[in-house]
Amino acid sequence: MVVTDETLRLAEQLRAGIDRVLDAQTRDLVRAWATAWDEVAGDLNTALLGLATARDDGRVTRAMAMRSQRLQRSLAVIAAQLDTLAAEAGVRIVGDLDGVVDQAGSAQADIIASQLPRSDRDIVARWSQVSPEAITAIVERSTEQITSLSKPLAPEAYDAVRRELFRGVAAGSNPRDTARRMVQRAEGRFNGGLTRALVISRTETLDAHREAARVGQTTGANADILTGWLWSAKLDLRTCPACFGMHGRTFPVATPGPLGHQQCRCGRIPKTKSWADLGIDLDEPDDLTPDAEAAFAALTPEQQLQILGPRRFEAWLAGDYPMSTWSTRRSTDGWRDSYVVSAAPPARGGGRGVPSTGGSGSSGDNGAARGSEPPERPGRYDVGDSLTTHLVGDETRDVVQRAIDAIGSVHGVDQAMPNLPVVEFTEAPNNRGMQRLGSYSFEAVAQDRQGPADRYSRPVVMSVNLLDENKVATLIHELAHFLDHKGLGDDPERFASVVDQALNGWRAAIRNSAAVQTLQEMAIFDQTRGQWSIFEDDQGRQLVWNPNQAFVVYALDPRELFARSYAQWVALRSGDDQLLDGVMAGLVIPQPPEGTPWTLAADSRLPGHPSQWVAEDFEPIAAAFDELFASLGVLRTERP
């Protein structure tokens, strides 16, 4: 009962085959819908433009839309197009069923045989042994399901378009804007039918594919050879938590499945009985079924967050949401049961008392771990009190402790901060020498169109690259983002560096620094009219360096300016020369390669983006930080 390399290769070939079928269906359906909309959009726009020009304010009311004969004629054309599209969609999907069923069923014999010694593979039953009636039954059942699901496509999409247009009350700066916006809204409703058709296409075609695989696995002697079938997920970034959770589970061979959610890509791999049970007197090879836990653990924290979402990710980090609980079976009227993503457990006040890098007591209601008797020094709490390090190794745990010790020697905070787990990842420099060193991840607040674009709510995770040579400096940089987000300012959903008035002195010092003024010059530098730096190497060859505009925009972001300057201030005021060296390692990024002799041309500016500040340039910024934290009553170091 082993899955071999050959088994996985054949299963992947089968998956690729059905993907090609589905991709072709998608292209055809999208093309048909786009063509149909193009045929109706012109008349619809003309009708709406006529209504909009009837009023001085360019407004189209519900009553105007309902009375318009021209709009009614456009809607009649839309209804006819949708009827045709729905009928043709069903025909297009059904047309692939015979091939899909044959493809899946005929592949099972080879997949089963791949788990047996070559000398014993002749016991496997072939697809040709399946009765034609059984194959016809699969196609007929799928055809009936596709037809019944496709019928409501047209009326549902038509009703959505009609409601959108009769909603009216659209106003623009001119009638053309009004008409254009209403047409765009109607197109969205029209394409709602396409979205539903694509779901039907993928879901029902895949179900037919799986049912043919089940029939192939239960044909003739195969039912006696097999111990069951294995739920097999793709295990990539498109895989949902439910499929990660179901991957690797085994079911009796006659059980239908996988009962995946709509559009689920998972397949079933037959598993033979052990060679000993089959009377084969040979040593059985190791089972090579991919391990879902290991595959998920190999992802970066950002990728894990992308798959799980913030609440599930936090629960998983805390140990309250193991992979075995990620799926749940759900019954749906008019359709089969399916396994869907289960909800994360309710958040608990302080988690489960996981180890914390700061504080000595249990977690409080806000999730910050801290002692019962706060220390008698400025700042009731430490930034590091809320960090948890149960997911990292001893080396990273020591690095985290060094970072929060350095911060704690300089300042505290007057409020407990939310719980924040620390995780590790590994990423080498890319071919341009760039390397992601760490990150601070947070969840955005849902906003309506009028809301601000800089509101963020719960912090999720802080990550550190194990290959970073200056981990302590990087962690202080990321902790600066955390402090900026949740430890400073009056608005807990905004970064204080962006909007809070308490940081006005820091902003002024930053703006007046030579490093930032150089970055601002780089931001408006026109490379078509000259070069920023011209220099010569030791062989007399002239070299040119120009700013990277994308990096300059990133470097001038107030949140990044705060993090970089805060890290330098902590390193300076803590008196940790090694930490300061780590921070200043990024003084200029990038510059000519180390060890390469070069001479700057006359009147040419230095190459490289200034990322930190030389000592004299930083003095006013350091003084602004001193003033800020002293005004908050949390400064712990002597001001120069």
Buried (B, 14 or more C-beta within 10 A) or exposed (E): BBBBEBBBEBBEEBBEBBEEBBEEBBEBBBEBBEEBBEEBBEBBBEBBBBBBBEBEEBBBBEEBBEEBEBBEEBBEBBBBBBBEBBBBBBEBBBEBBBEBBBBBBBBBBBBBBBBBEEEBBEBBBBBEEBEEEBBEEBBEBBBEBBBEBBEEBBBBBBEBBBEBBBBBEBBBEEBBBBBBBBBEBBBEBBBBBBBBBBEBBBBBBBBBBBBBBBBBBBBBEBEEBBBBBBBBBBBEEEBBBBBBBBBBBBBEBEEEBBBBBBBBBBBBBBBBBEBEEBEBEEEBEEEEBBEBEEBBEEBBBBBBBEBBBBBBBBBBBBEBBEBEBBBEEBEEEEEEEBBBBBEBEEBEEBBEEBEBBBBEBBBBEBBBBBEEEBEEEBBBBBBBBBBBBBBBEEEBBBBBBBBBBBBBBBBBBEBBBBBBBBBBBEBEEEEEEEEBBBBBBBBEBEEEEEEEEBBBBBBBBBBBBBBBEBBBBBBBBBBBBBBBBBBBBEEBBBBBBBBBEEBEBBBEBBEEBEBBBBBEEBEEBEEEEEBBBBBBBEEEEEBBBEBBEEBBEEBBEBBBBBBBBBBBBBBBBBEBEEBBEBBBEBBBBBBBEEEEEBEBBEEBBEBBBBBBBBEEBBBBBBBBBBBBBBEBEBBBBEEE
